[in-house]
């Protein structure tokens, strides 16, 4: 088979979801995200036959799981009998300098997202709107560190669990006006808090804003003054760059 036409499997194993992309000739031919219910290895085992049928030629992985879970994941992927590469955070990689004193403490998902877009000409603010809202800053190809805050839904869930007598059903996070009932006050307040955090970071030092993750379009609507760029598959792009540089 022509190497350009080989199918490659890219895995993003997060805290709550397992996402995977299958690419062929640099085109995404399959993209799936599933809750793994704290057992990503079991979910992956159920997908192995499907991957075998696709005739996968190589696997690249971003995993935030602990060493024990990653060992199980690696063992399962051996069933494919193809090269498997786990991405890791480095002090320096492909010209990108890590801003953490201890690079092993930086989440691989954040590292790959920055790797995907960091360049010598731009100073960036890279925000992932996922299970947590993460903010990473760069000066050229120097990662400066960042911030992690609970996302919209984690904040709401925490409030529900710790507030007696107040029931807060799901509602849309789509307005910033003062709430005229408890449900709206909670949702508008949480959203306003996160947007204010982002705006404060951007006002400290102006920089190009990159948004990724499922809620990126929602945040972009309220950050138009910063001309945000939405990158839907930023982690995939970073993982591809990581594996290509490794090769």
DAFENJO-V517135 format. One line per field, one symbol per residue. ss: DSSP state (@ for helix, = for strand, . for the rest). A space follows every 50 residues. Layout:
# DAFENJO-V517135
ss = ???
This chain:
# DAFENJO-V517135
ss = ..@@@.=======...========..=========....@@@@@@@@@@@ @@@@.========...@@@@@@@@@@@@@@..====.....==..==... ..@@@..@@@@@@@@@@.....=======..========..========= .@@@@@@@@@@@...................@@@@@@@@@@@@@@@@@@@ @@@@...=====...@@@@@@..@@@..==...@@@@@@@@@@@@@.
